[in-house]
């Protein structure tokens, strides 16, 4: 299960809408081992494409160095699909390289890029080529010191 | 010649869980050969048909080797090599 606070959830949706019809991408970092997505980091889609995303290689290095320095890891790796469902494509599965991360997909197809429209926000684990969808729980805020399972419900 | 190589999470199965290992070589190609000699199988994850894989980034002292001569990029003692899989995908 992915537990994510509303502010971060909404920031991911807003980023996907802003970059539509290109795919948007980014990371939410959190303390290593916490499973808590805390620091929202929208990334530039260097591919600037409606059907592909890739972090710029220089940005990627900077991001990982920053996370290393902060004892963080990529808790969430998100991107949008802009004309297909919010489900990992074969490309997504082939290139997924963070078995510990929650892969979040947002779909802005069918008018979902419009402010206020319903939008698909789904989360997956992608490990050794195998996709497992998981529940997404949006909370108002993370309870200090608690494990993700003990966070306050919406 | 000792060069520190930072290993990404997904490749740590080849390094017994180590986040960084030491290796040697005058070029990135030699360094990868040296890594392979102690971490069997890692080369396959970095190279394809003798070229660096499209979706694996290798940096020498923070420079992506795509811009510094690829696998022939020269190394010297004290250099730092970082390996990072691309974060990429998409509907295509």
gemmi code that builds the backbone of each chain (N, CA, C; Angstrom):
import gemmi

chains = {
    "A": [
        ("UNK", (0.833, -1.197, 0.000), (0.000, 0.000, 0.000), (0.873, 1.255, 0.000)),
        ("UNK", (0.414, 2.234, -0.768), (1.078, 3.536, -0.749), (0.262, 4.484, 0.121)),
        ("UNK", (0.889, 5.046, 1.138), (0.266, 6.104, 1.934), (0.934, 7.414, 1.554)),
        ("UNK", (0.116, 8.370, 1.132), (0.662, 9.631, 0.640), (-0.199, 10.781, 1.149)),
        ("UNK", (0.439, 11.888, 1.496), (-0.359, 13.008, 2.010), (-1.002, 13.774, 0.847)),
        ("UNK", (-2.099, 14.418, 1.148), (-2.914, 15.049, 0.117), (-2.133, 16.109, -0.670)),
        ("UNK", (-1.315, 16.878, 0.040), (-0.576, 17.943, -0.629), (0.328, 17.375, -1.737)),
        ("UNK", (1.016, 16.277, -1.407), (1.914, 15.659, -2.390), (1.105, 15.029, -3.532)),
        ("UNK", (0.039, 14.329, -3.168), (-0.863, 13.746, -4.170), (-1.323, 14.829, -5.151)),
        ("UNK", (-1.786, 15.948, -4.600), (-2.309, 17.023, -5.447), (-1.208, 17.666, -6.286)),
        ("UNK", (-0.003, 17.719, -5.741), (1.121, 18.303, -6.484), (1.478, 17.430, -7.694)),
        ("UNK", (1.399, 16.106, -7.523), (1.675, 15.185, -8.641), (0.616, 15.372, -9.732)),
        ("UNK", (-0.651, 15.446, -9.314), (-1.750, 15.637, -10.275), (-1.579, 16.971, -11.014)),
        ("UNK", (-1.248, 18.017, -10.263), (-1.089, 19.341, -10.869), (0.056, 19.336, -11.886)),
        ("UNK", (1.144, 18.640, -11.547), (2.274, 18.564, -12.473), (1.865, 17.834, -13.760)),
        ("UNK", (1.143, 16.736, -13.604), (0.694, 15.964, -14.779), (-0.200, 16.817, -15.673)),
        ("UNK", (-1.074, 17.606, -15.043), (-1.980, 18.458, -15.831), (-1.227, 19.582, -16.535)),
        ("UNK", (-0.271, 20.137, -15.817), (0.495, 21.260, -16.362), (1.277, 20.839, -17.612)),
        ("UNK", (1.834, 19.630, -17.586), (2.697, 19.197, -18.696), (1.927, 18.500, -19.812)),
        ("UNK", (0.645, 18.182, -19.563), (-0.166, 17.557, -20.604), (-0.131, 18.441, -21.860)),
        ("UNK", (0.008, 17.931, -23.105), (-0.049, 16.510, -23.484), (1.286, 15.761, -23.401)),
        ("UNK", (2.357, 16.424, -22.931), (3.587, 15.659, -22.701), (3.487, 14.906, -21.372)),
        ("UNK", (4.277, 13.867, -21.249), (4.314, 13.139, -19.988), (5.099, 13.954, -18.959)),
        ("UNK", (4.583, 13.942, -17.738), (5.272, 14.580, -16.611), (5.926, 13.486, -15.769)),
        ("UNK", (7.010, 13.824, -15.060), (7.682, 12.814, -14.260), (8.353, 13.455, -13.049)),
        ("UNK", (8.587, 12.651, -12.046), (9.264, 13.164, -10.861), (9.403, 12.094, -9.790)),
        ("UNK", (9.859, 12.542, -8.646), (10.159, 11.652, -7.530), (9.588, 12.268, -6.264)),
        ("UNK", (9.174, 11.425, -5.324), (8.940, 11.915, -3.973), (9.910, 11.152, -3.080)),
        ("UNK", (10.849, 11.873, -2.516), (11.878, 11.242, -1.687), (11.396, 11.156, -0.241)),
        ("UNK", (11.964, 10.218, 0.484), (11.654, 10.095, 1.901), (12.839, 9.469, 2.619)),
        ("UNK", (12.867, 9.566, 3.952), (13.976, 8.963, 4.697), (14.110, 7.470, 4.378)),
        ("UNK", (15.338, 7.005, 4.248), (15.580, 5.600, 3.912), (14.858, 4.693, 4.911)),
        ("UNK", (14.116, 3.743, 4.386), (13.440, 2.760, 5.219), (12.113, 3.220, 5.792)),
        ("UNK", (11.750, 4.499, 5.566), (10.530, 5.037, 6.193), (9.269, 4.710, 5.398)),
        ("UNK", (9.418, 4.471, 4.102), (8.289, 4.283, 3.194), (7.351, 5.488, 3.207)),
        ("UNK", (7.900, 6.648, 3.515), (7.088, 7.848, 3.643), (7.497, 8.890, 2.597)),
        ("UNK", (6.635, 9.125, 1.606), (6.982, 10.106, 0.574), (6.831, 11.524, 1.091)),
        ("UNK", (7.949, 12.206, 1.323), (7.915, 13.505, 2.012), (8.307, 14.672, 1.128)),
        ("UNK", (9.336, 14.470, 0.307), (9.890, 15.620, -0.414), (9.576, 15.494, -1.901)),
        ("UNK", (8.646, 16.343, -2.355), (8.172, 16.322, -3.735), (9.203, 16.978, -4.652)),
        ("UNK", (9.652, 16.234, -5.662), (10.676, 16.756, -6.570), (10.213, 16.543, -8.017)),
        ("UNK", (9.534, 17.547, -8.579), (9.152, 17.428, -9.987), (10.405, 17.475, -10.843)),
        ("UNK", (10.478, 16.614, -11.855), (11.665, 16.585, -12.719), (11.265, 17.011, -14.120)),
        ("UNK", (12.261, 17.489, -14.843), (12.052, 17.834, -16.238), (12.012, 16.536, -17.047)),
        ("UNK", (11.023, 16.418, -17.936), (11.029, 15.299, -18.863), (11.941, 15.665, -20.027)),
        ("UNK", (13.172, 15.105, -20.008), (14.157, 15.478, -21.024), (13.709, 15.027, -22.406)),
        ("UNK", (12.814, 14.023, -22.458), (12.321, 13.546, -23.757), (11.259, 14.487, -24.317)),
        ("UNK", (10.640, 15.297, -23.464), (9.563, 16.219, -23.848), (8.645, 15.575, -24.875)),
        ("UNK", (8.031, 14.482, -24.471), (7.269, 13.669, -25.409), (5.927, 13.292, -24.799)),
        ("UNK", (4.897, 13.112, -25.640), (3.613, 12.630, -25.134), (3.610, 11.136, -24.843)),
        ("UNK", (4.669, 10.428, -25.255), (4.670, 8.973, -25.075), (5.926, 8.442, -24.398)),
        ("UNK", (6.777, 9.326, -23.890), (8.008, 8.858, -23.271), (8.478, 9.867, -22.237)),
        ("UNK", (9.115, 9.348, -21.186), (9.738, 10.283, -20.262), (11.115, 9.768, -19.886)),
        ("UNK", (11.997, 10.694, -19.595), (13.326, 10.330, -19.113), (13.892, 11.517, -18.356)),
        ("UNK", (14.427, 11.248, -17.155), (15.105, 12.314, -16.429), (16.390, 12.666, -17.190)),
        ("UNK", (16.704, 13.931, -17.262), (17.987, 14.357, -17.810), (19.112, 13.723, -16.988)),
        ("UNK", (20.172, 13.267, -17.643), (21.194, 12.493, -16.919), (21.917, 13.347, -15.867)),
        ("UNK", (22.115, 14.631, -16.159), (22.735, 15.514, -15.167), (21.825, 15.749, -13.968)),
        ("UNK", (20.532, 15.952, -14.251), (19.551, 16.130, -13.171), (19.471, 14.874, -12.299)),
        ("UNK", (19.557, 13.726, -12.970), (19.462, 12.447, -12.264), (20.598, 12.295, -11.249)),
        ("UNK", (21.811, 12.619, -11.701), (22.972, 12.523, -10.811), (22.812, 13.465, -9.622)),
        ("UNK", (22.385, 14.677, -9.902), (22.205, 15.680, -8.854), (21.146, 15.204, -7.842)),
        ("UNK", (20.062, 14.662, -8.366), (18.988, 14.155, -7.511), (19.485, 13.044, -6.588)),
        ("UNK", (20.203, 12.071, -7.146), (20.648, 10.942, -6.331), (21.701, 11.368, -5.310)),
        ("UNK", (22.525, 12.338, -5.700), (23.527, 12.843, -4.757), (22.840, 13.544, -3.582)),
        ("UNK", (21.836, 14.347, -3.920), (21.069, 15.065, -2.895), (20.387, 14.083, -1.936)),
        ("UNK", (19.778, 13.051, -2.512), (19.099, 12.057, -1.672), (20.109, 11.342, -0.779)),
        ("UNK", (21.277, 11.005, -1.359), (22.341, 10.372, -0.588), (22.737, 11.239, 0.607)),
        ("UNK", (22.954, 12.524, 0.335), (23.368, 13.463, 1.384), (22.314, 13.578, 2.481)),
        ("UNK", (21.029, 13.442, 2.104), (19.927, 13.590, 3.068), (19.489, 12.261, 3.677)),
        ("UNK", (20.216, 11.156, 3.375), (19.770, 9.819, 3.780), (18.348, 9.540, 3.326)),
        ("UNK", (18.082, 9.900, 2.080), (16.765, 9.659, 1.499), (16.860, 8.612, 0.394)),
        ("UNK", (15.688, 8.115, 0.018), (15.594, 7.252, -1.154), (14.350, 7.651, -1.941)),
        ("UNK", (14.252, 7.224, -3.198), (13.051, 7.549, -3.979), (11.895, 6.660, -3.519)),
        ("UNK", (11.011, 7.198, -2.688), (9.889, 6.397, -2.180), (8.838, 6.250, -3.284)),
        ("UNK", (8.601, 7.346, -4.001), (7.666, 7.324, -5.127), (8.402, 7.796, -6.382)),
        ("UNK", (8.200, 7.087, -7.487), (8.630, 7.573, -8.806), (7.347, 7.688, -9.626)),
        ("UNK", (7.030, 8.896, -10.048), (5.750, 9.068, -10.744), (5.947, 9.531, -12.176)),
        ("UNK", (4.975, 9.187, -13.022), (4.887, 9.803, -14.347), (3.463, 9.713, -14.840)),
        ("UNK", (3.178, 10.466, -15.885), (1.823, 10.459, -16.425), (1.800, 9.758, -17.776)),
        ("UNK", (0.642, 9.171, -18.063), (0.326, 8.752, -19.427), (-0.744, 9.723, -19.904)),
        ("UNK", (-0.604, 10.194, -21.126), (-1.481, 11.283, -21.539), (-2.560, 10.851, -22.524)),
        ("UNK", (-2.471, 9.606, -23.026), (-3.561, 9.121, -23.886), (-3.864, 7.645, -23.661)),
        ("UNK", (-3.256, 7.079, -22.618), (-3.515, 5.672, -22.287), (-3.763, 5.567, -20.786)),
        ("UNK", (-4.134, 4.356, -20.343), (-4.509, 4.211, -18.932), (-3.304, 4.348, -17.994)),
        ("UNK", (-3.629, 4.556, -16.726), (-2.602, 4.724, -15.697), (-2.120, 3.351, -15.242)),
        ("UNK", (-1.491, 2.641, -16.161), (-0.986, 1.301, -15.890), (0.376, 1.177, -16.569)),
        ("UNK", (1.352, 0.530, -15.898), (2.705, 0.478, -16.472), (2.719, -0.170, -17.865)),
        ("UNK", (3.323, 0.503, -18.814), (3.476, -0.038, -20.165), (4.631, -1.035, -20.159)),
        ("UNK", (4.802, -1.710, -21.283), (5.938, -2.628, -21.372), (7.256, -1.888, -21.193)),
        ("UNK", (7.314, -0.662, -21.732), (8.524, 0.154, -21.562), (8.746, 0.463, -20.082)),
        ("UNK", (7.678, 0.846, -19.404), (7.793, 1.160, -17.972), (8.361, -0.024, -17.199)),
        ("UNK", (7.852, -1.199, -17.529), (8.271, -2.405, -16.803), (9.729, -2.733, -17.131)),
        ("UNK", (10.074, -2.637, -18.431), (11.431, -2.978, -18.852), (12.461, -2.045, -18.213)),
        ("UNK", (12.086, -0.795, -17.993), (13.070, 0.192, -17.515), (13.001, 0.436, -16.008)),
        ("UNK", (12.043, -0.171, -15.337), (11.909, 0.064, -13.890), (13.138, -0.463, -13.169)),
        ("UNK", (13.840, 0.420, -12.457), (15.115, 0.021, -11.852), (15.155, 0.279, -10.349)),
        ("UNK", (13.995, 0.563, -9.754), (13.959, 0.781, -8.307), (12.930, -0.159, -7.677)),
        ("UNK", (13.368, -1.388, -7.359), (12.406, -2.374, -6.844), (11.765, -1.956, -5.518)),
        ("UNK", (12.387, -1.009, -4.813), (11.832, -0.573, -3.529), (10.832, 0.562, -3.661)),
        ("UNK", (10.685, 1.110, -4.865), (9.863, 2.314, -5.023), (8.410, 1.973, -5.341)),
        ("UNK", (7.536, 2.922, -5.005), (6.155, 2.872, -5.478), (6.146, 3.604, -6.821)),
        ("UNK", (5.763, 2.907, -7.869), (5.641, 3.557, -9.179), (4.220, 4.085, -9.317)),
        ("UNK", (4.088, 5.408, -9.272), (2.772, 6.045, -9.382), (2.536, 6.452, -10.836)),
        ("UNK", (1.366, 6.089, -11.339), (0.960, 6.523, -12.679), (-0.328, 7.311, -12.603)),
        ("UNK", (-0.339, 8.405, -13.347), (-1.502, 9.273, -13.433), (-1.883, 9.329, -14.906)),
        ("UNK", (-3.169, 9.233, -15.206), (-3.571, 9.387, -16.607), (-4.361, 10.666, -16.812)),
        ("UNK", (-3.895, 11.457, -17.771), (-4.574, 12.717, -18.078), (-5.394, 12.581, -19.364)),
        ("UNK", (-5.677, 11.331, -19.770), (-6.444, 11.155, -21.021), (-7.911, 11.537, -20.810)),
        ("UNK", (-8.629, 11.594, -21.897), (-10.086, 11.800, -21.874), (-10.500, 13.007, -21.047)),
        ("UNK", (-9.766, 14.093, -21.156), (-10.170, 15.321, -20.475), (-9.744, 15.411, -19.023)),
        ("UNK", (-9.045, 14.385, -18.527), (-8.625, 14.399, -17.122), (-7.560, 15.463, -16.837)),
        ("UNK", (-7.029, 16.056, -17.887), (-6.046, 17.126, -17.665), (-6.725, 18.423, -17.252)),
        ("UNK", (-8.057, 18.482, -17.407), (-8.783, 19.686, -16.997), (-8.881, 19.739, -15.478)),
        ("UNK", (-8.637, 20.910, -14.957), (-8.778, 21.148, -13.511), (-10.151, 20.660, -13.035)),
        ("UNK", (-10.160, 19.885, -11.949), (-11.427, 19.466, -11.360), (-12.011, 18.194, -11.953)),
        ("UNK", (-11.504, 17.746, -13.101), (-11.997, 16.499, -13.692), (-11.485, 15.316, -12.866)),
        ("UNK", (-12.228, 14.210, -12.848), (-11.709, 13.032, -12.142), (-10.445, 12.521, -12.833)),
        ("UNK", (-9.508, 12.007, -12.053), (-8.225, 11.601, -12.635), (-7.778, 10.286, -12.000)),
        ("UNK", (-7.253, 9.395, -12.820), (-6.762, 8.110, -12.298), (-5.382, 8.299, -11.703)),
        ("UNK", (-5.241, 7.865, -10.448), (-3.979, 7.972, -9.713), (-3.749, 6.590, -9.123)),
        ("UNK", (-2.803, 5.837, -9.684), (-2.629, 4.440, -9.266), (-1.165, 4.171, -8.910)),
        ("UNK", (-0.961, 3.172, -8.087), (0.392, 2.868, -7.627), (0.717, 1.393, -7.826)),
        ("UNK", (1.971, 1.134, -8.176), (2.411, -0.215, -8.510), (3.806, -0.480, -7.950)),
        ("UNK", (4.041, -1.749, -7.667), (5.409, -2.218, -7.456), (5.827, -2.891, -8.748)),
        ("UNK", (7.052, -2.630, -9.167), (7.564, -3.292, -10.364), (8.891, -3.947, -9.985)),
        ("UNK", (8.866, -5.271, -9.848), (10.042, -6.008, -9.380), (10.310, -7.167, -10.337)),
        ("UNK", (11.530, -7.217, -10.883), (11.912, -8.283, -11.811), (10.891, -8.466, -12.919)),
        ("UNK", (10.406, -7.382, -13.454), (9.489, -7.465, -14.584), (8.058, -7.784, -14.213)),
        ("UNK", (7.790, -7.897, -12.915), (6.440, -8.231, -12.482), (5.749, -7.009, -11.855)),
        ("UNK", (4.532, -6.740, -12.317), (3.779, -5.573, -11.865), (2.733, -5.991, -10.840)),
        ("UNK", (2.711, -5.319, -9.708), (1.682, -5.573, -8.704), (1.035, -4.250, -8.331)),
        ("UNK", (-0.261, -4.128, -8.583), (-0.939, -2.899, -8.181), (-1.164, -2.918, -6.679)),
        ("UNK", (-1.154, -1.760, -6.070), (-1.361, -1.661, -4.631), (-2.368, -0.554, -4.340)),
        ("UNK", (-2.943, -0.624, -3.153), (-3.907, 0.382, -2.730), (-3.204, 1.719, -2.509)),
        ("UNK", (-3.900, 2.811, -2.812), (-3.377, 4.145, -2.518), (-4.228, 4.744, -1.415)),
        ("UNK", (-3.597, 5.144, -0.337), (-4.326, 5.801, 0.744), (-3.827, 7.238, 0.870)),
        ("UNK", (-4.746, 8.175, 0.689), (-4.386, 9.585, 0.793), (-4.763, 10.065, 2.191)),
        ("UNK", (-3.782, 10.618, 2.888), (-4.025, 11.113, 4.252), (-3.825, 12.631, 4.267)),
        ("UNK", (-4.426, 13.280, 5.228), (-4.269, 14.738, 5.307), (-2.835, 15.091, 5.661)),
        ("UNK", (-2.253, 14.338, 6.597), (-0.861, 14.565, 6.957), (-0.318, 13.299, 7.591)),
        ("UNK", (1.020, 13.212, 7.602), (1.642, 12.064, 8.261), (1.724, 12.361, 9.745)),
        ("UNK", (1.390, 11.364, 10.558), (1.487, 11.545, 11.992), (2.943, 11.409, 12.402)),
        ("UNK", (3.455, 12.379, 13.120), (4.870, 12.387, 13.481), (5.226, 11.128, 14.266)),
        ("UNK", (6.306, 10.514, 13.839), (6.838, 9.377, 14.587), (6.110, 8.066, 14.360)),
        ("UNK", (5.047, 8.084, 13.613), (4.315, 6.840, 13.414), (4.846, 6.126, 12.181)),
        ("UNK", (4.552, 4.854, 12.086), (4.851, 4.140, 10.865), (3.732, 4.484, 9.886)),
        ("UNK", (3.977, 4.280, 8.595), (2.948, 4.645, 7.621), (1.586, 4.022, 7.932)),
        ("UNK", (1.580, 2.802, 8.457), (0.305, 2.113, 8.731), (-0.514, 2.793, 9.814)),
        ("UNK", (0.147, 3.582, 10.623), (-0.567, 4.201, 11.741), (-0.980, 5.642, 11.465)),
        ("UNK", (-0.757, 6.062, 10.215), (-1.072, 7.446, 9.899), (-2.573, 7.706, 9.959)),
        ("UNK", (-2.892, 8.944, 10.234), (-4.296, 9.322, 10.353), (-5.024, 9.112, 9.023)),
        ("UNK", (-6.195, 8.533, 9.100), (-7.025, 8.388, 7.907), (-7.631, 9.732, 7.533)),
        ("UNK", (-7.988, 9.869, 6.273), (-8.645, 11.102, 5.808), (-10.012, 11.220, 6.489)),
    ],
    "B": [
        ("UNK", (45.796, 1.117, -9.145), (45.055, 2.381, -9.213), (43.646, 2.155, -8.681)),
        ("UNK", (43.305, 2.864, -7.614), (42.004, 2.621, -6.986), (40.999, 3.696, -7.394)),
        ("UNK", (39.872, 3.229, -7.892), (38.805, 4.138, -8.282), (37.538, 3.690, -7.562)),
        ("UNK", (36.870, 4.629, -6.943), (35.633, 4.278, -6.253), (34.483, 4.214, -7.249)),
        ("UNK", (33.731, 3.127, -7.175), (32.577, 2.967, -8.070), (31.319, 2.864, -7.220)),
        ("UNK", (30.404, 3.802, -7.422), (29.136, 3.796, -6.683), (28.133, 2.913, -7.423)),
        ("UNK", (27.582, 1.969, -6.668), (26.716, 0.949, -7.260), (25.249, 1.262, -6.920)),
        ("UNK", (24.365, 1.296, -7.911), (22.954, 1.568, -7.611), (22.279, 0.352, -6.954)),
        ("UNK", (21.218, 0.615, -6.234), (20.498, -0.425, -5.495), (20.298, -1.698, -6.319)),
        ("UNK", (19.827, -1.506, -7.547), (19.425, -2.674, -8.341), (20.605, -3.557, -8.735)),
        ("UNK", (21.829, -3.034, -8.668), (23.003, -3.844, -9.027), (23.770, -4.338, -7.807)),
        ("UNK", (23.256, -4.035, -6.616), (23.999, -4.436, -5.413), (23.938, -5.933, -5.165)),
        ("UNK", (23.047, -6.630, -5.873), (23.059, -8.092, -5.778), (24.398, -8.635, -6.280)),
        ("UNK", (25.070, -7.871, -7.166), (26.357, -8.315, -7.708), (27.517, -7.954, -6.792)),
        ("UNK", (27.301, -7.070, -5.827), (28.411, -6.604, -4.988), (28.190, -6.992, -3.524)),
        ("UNK", (27.371, -7.997, -3.311), (27.109, -8.440, -1.942), (26.479, -7.345, -1.100)),
        ("UNK", (25.718, -6.473, -1.754), (25.021, -5.428, -1.013), (25.817, -4.143, -0.846)),
        ("UNK", (27.076, -4.156, -1.287), (27.923, -2.960, -1.124), (27.433, -1.810, -1.991)),
        ("UNK", (27.403, -0.608, -1.401), (26.984, 0.588, -2.141), (28.107, 1.161, -2.983)),
        ("UNK", (29.327, 0.837, -2.600), (30.484, 1.314, -3.355), (31.552, 0.229, -3.311)),
        ("UNK", (32.255, 0.068, -4.421), (33.360, -0.888, -4.466), (34.553, -0.191, -5.117)),
        ("UNK", (35.730, -0.788, -4.946), (36.896, -0.231, -5.620), (37.191, -1.066, -6.850)),
        ("UNK", (37.689, -0.389, -7.876), (38.065, -1.099, -9.091), (39.229, -0.352, -9.712)),
        ("UNK", (39.816, -0.971, -10.768), (40.923, -0.284, -11.422), (40.789, -0.378, -12.930)),
        ("UNK", (41.499, 0.515, -13.609), (41.479, 0.532, -15.062), (41.884, 1.904, -15.550)),
        ("UNK", (42.469, 1.932, -16.758), (42.868, 3.217, -17.335), (41.725, 3.875, -18.101)),
        ("UNK", (40.711, 3.065, -18.410), (39.525, 3.596, -19.090), (38.293, 2.978, -18.431)),
        ("UNK", (37.131, 3.518, -18.766), (35.892, 2.963, -18.216), (35.718, 1.511, -18.677)),
        ("UNK", (36.084, 1.228, -19.929), (35.981, -0.141, -20.441), (36.812, -1.103, -19.580)),
        ("UNK", (38.048, -0.706, -19.259), (38.913, -1.559, -18.425), (38.347, -1.700, -17.019)),
        ("UNK", (37.784, -0.611, -16.530), (37.190, -0.631, -15.186), (36.053, -1.649, -15.125)),
        ("UNK", (35.252, -1.670, -16.181), (34.119, -2.603, -16.207), (34.615, -4.044, -16.289)),
        ("UNK", (35.686, -4.284, -17.066), (36.309, -5.615, -17.096), (36.758, -6.026, -15.699)),
        ("UNK", (37.370, -5.068, -15.009), (37.879, -5.349, -13.666), (36.714, -5.633, -12.701)),
        ("UNK", (35.643, -4.865, -12.825), (34.454, -5.114, -11.986), (33.921, -6.530, -12.239)),
        ("UNK", (33.843, -6.876, -13.507), (33.301, -8.182, -13.889), (34.124, -9.322, -13.284)),
        ("UNK", (35.453, -9.100, -13.180), (36.307, -10.175, -12.666), (36.003, -10.493, -11.194)),
        ("UNK", (35.431, -9.532, -10.501), (35.101, -9.791, -9.093), (33.597, -9.826, -8.811)),
        ("UNK", (32.804, -9.321, -9.756), (31.350, -9.263, -9.558), (30.682, -9.841, -10.802)),
        ("UNK", (30.751, -11.168, -10.859), (30.331, -11.891, -12.050), (28.904, -11.523, -12.474)),
        ("UNK", (28.770, -11.073, -13.710), (27.443, -10.780, -14.252), (27.143, -9.300, -14.356)),
        ("UNK", (27.925, -8.469, -13.686), (27.603, -7.035, -13.653), (27.815, -6.397, -15.033)),
        ("UNK", (28.803, -6.919, -15.785), (29.098, -6.349, -17.098), (27.886, -6.375, -18.032)),
        ("UNK", (27.199, -7.504, -17.994), (26.012, -7.703, -18.832), (24.953, -6.624, -18.566)),
        ("UNK", (24.921, -6.131, -17.321), (23.934, -5.119, -16.953), (24.355, -3.713, -17.383)),
        ("UNK", (25.640, -3.577, -17.718), (26.159, -2.257, -18.086), (26.375, -2.107, -19.587)),
        ("UNK", (26.695, -3.240, -20.234), (27.057, -3.200, -21.650), (26.115, -4.054, -22.475)),
        ("UNK", (25.987, -3.638, -23.735), (25.209, -4.411, -24.692), (25.966, -4.343, -26.004)),
        ("UNK", (26.341, -5.487, -26.554), (27.154, -5.545, -27.779), (28.387, -4.646, -27.685)),
        ("UNK", (29.010, -4.652, -26.530), (30.252, -3.905, -26.362), (30.084, -2.405, -26.168)),
        ("UNK", (28.837, -1.938, -26.147), (28.576, -0.511, -25.926), (27.877, -0.327, -24.584)),
        ("UNK", (28.008, 0.887, -24.028), (27.275, 1.189, -22.804), (25.781, 1.128, -23.113)),
        ("UNK", (25.020, 0.559, -22.215), (23.575, 0.444, -22.448), (22.924, 1.828, -22.505)),
        ("UNK", (21.914, 1.932, -23.328), (21.218, 3.199, -23.530), (20.613, 3.722, -22.216)),
        ("UNK", (20.102, 2.818, -21.394), (19.385, 3.275, -20.202), (20.164, 3.055, -18.906)),
        ("UNK", (21.483, 3.038, -19.044), (22.342, 3.059, -17.859), (23.266, 4.261, -18.006)),
        ("UNK", (23.300, 5.092, -16.988), (24.182, 6.257, -17.022), (25.439, 5.964, -16.217)),
        ("UNK", (26.590, 6.294, -16.806), (27.864, 6.150, -16.096), (28.522, 7.531, -16.076)),
        ("UNK", (28.928, 7.938, -14.877), (29.541, 9.259, -14.721), (30.952, 9.094, -14.170)),
        ("UNK", (31.868, 9.863, -14.710), (33.215, 9.943, -14.147), (33.376, 11.351, -13.602)),
        ("UNK", (33.624, 11.451, -12.324), (33.735, 12.767, -11.667), (32.584, 13.682, -12.080)),
        ("UNK", (31.374, 13.128, -11.997), (30.132, 13.876, -12.265), (29.846, 14.172, -13.730)),
        ("UNK", (30.701, 13.719, -14.638), (30.445, 13.933, -16.068), (29.911, 12.642, -16.688)),
        ("UNK", (28.796, 12.752, -17.366), (28.229, 11.617, -18.097), (29.218, 11.210, -19.188)),
        ("UNK", (29.606, 9.936, -19.215), (30.649, 9.523, -20.175), (30.194, 9.660, -21.628)),
        ("UNK", (28.882, 9.817, -21.856), (28.421, 10.054, -23.238), (29.073, 11.304, -23.825)),
        ("UNK", (29.444, 12.226, -22.920), (30.002, 13.496, -23.391), (31.523, 13.554, -23.233)),
        ("UNK", (32.126, 12.475, -22.773), (33.566, 12.547, -22.495), (34.352, 11.427, -23.170)),
        ("UNK", (33.732, 10.758, -24.147), (34.472, 9.707, -24.835), (33.957, 8.302, -24.581)),
        ("UNK", (32.795, 8.202, -23.966), (32.171, 6.892, -23.767), (33.039, 5.950, -22.964)),
        ("UNK", (33.080, 4.696, -23.384), (33.826, 3.684, -22.631), (35.332, 3.931, -22.671)),
        ("UNK", (35.772, 4.766, -23.609), (37.214, 5.069, -23.698), (37.614, 6.232, -22.788)),
        ("UNK", (36.649, 6.788, -22.061), (36.955, 7.876, -21.130), (38.084, 7.452, -20.183)),
        ("UNK", (39.109, 8.294, -20.088), (40.285, 7.958, -19.274), (39.987, 8.103, -17.780)),
        ("UNK", (40.614, 7.234, -17.003), (40.469, 7.274, -15.552), (41.839, 7.433, -14.909)),
        ("UNK", (41.857, 8.097, -13.769), (43.092, 8.085, -12.994), (42.774, 7.901, -11.516)),
        ("UNK", (43.826, 7.600, -10.802), (43.709, 7.301, -9.378), (42.886, 8.375, -8.667)),
        ("UNK", (41.949, 7.944, -7.832), (41.174, 8.901, -7.061), (39.896, 9.363, -7.747)),
        ("UNK", (39.705, 8.973, -9.019), (38.459, 9.331, -9.702), (37.280, 8.617, -9.044)),
        ("UNK", (36.119, 9.207, -9.230), (34.891, 8.564, -8.731), (33.989, 8.248, -9.912)),
        ("UNK", (33.535, 7.016, -9.951), (32.613, 6.590, -11.001), (31.261, 6.302, -10.352)),
        ("UNK", (30.220, 6.853, -10.944), (28.858, 6.610, -10.449), (28.071, 5.915, -11.548)),
        ("UNK", (27.378, 4.861, -11.176), (26.500, 4.169, -12.122), (25.066, 4.400, -11.666)),
        ("UNK", (24.228, 4.888, -12.565), (22.812, 5.109, -12.232), (21.938, 4.644, -13.386)),
        ("UNK", (21.007, 3.734, -13.122), (20.067, 3.400, -14.185), (19.208, 4.614, -14.508)),
        ("UNK", (18.869, 4.797, -15.774), (18.006, 5.900, -16.163), (16.659, 5.753, -15.457)),
        ("UNK", (16.045, 6.882, -15.133), (14.652, 6.844, -14.717), (13.863, 7.268, -15.941)),
        ("UNK", (13.215, 6.299, -16.559), (12.587, 6.518, -17.859), (11.474, 5.512, -18.066)),
        ("UNK", (10.634, 5.814, -19.037), (9.533, 4.916, -19.357), (8.549, 5.680, -20.207)),
        ("UNK", (7.295, 5.279, -20.119), (6.290, 5.998, -20.881), (5.401, 5.069, -21.669)),
        ("UNK", (4.340, 5.653, -22.203), (3.302, 4.858, -22.848), (3.789, 4.206, -24.135)),
        ("UNK", (4.837, 4.806, -24.749), (5.298, 4.325, -26.044), (5.672, 2.856, -26.010)),
    ],
}
model = gemmi.Model(1)
for chain_id, residues in chains.items():
    chain = gemmi.Chain(chain_id)
    for i, (resn, *xyz) in enumerate(residues, 1):
        res = gemmi.Residue()
        res.name, res.seqid = resn, gemmi.SeqId(i, " ")
        for name, pos in zip(("N", "CA", "C"), xyz):
            atom = gemmi.Atom()
            atom.name, atom.element = name, gemmi.Element(name[0])
            atom.pos, atom.b_iso = gemmi.Position(*pos), 0.0
            res.add_atom(atom)
        chain.add_residue(res)
    model.add_chain(chain)
structure = gemmi.Structure()
structure.add_model(model)
structure.setup_entities()
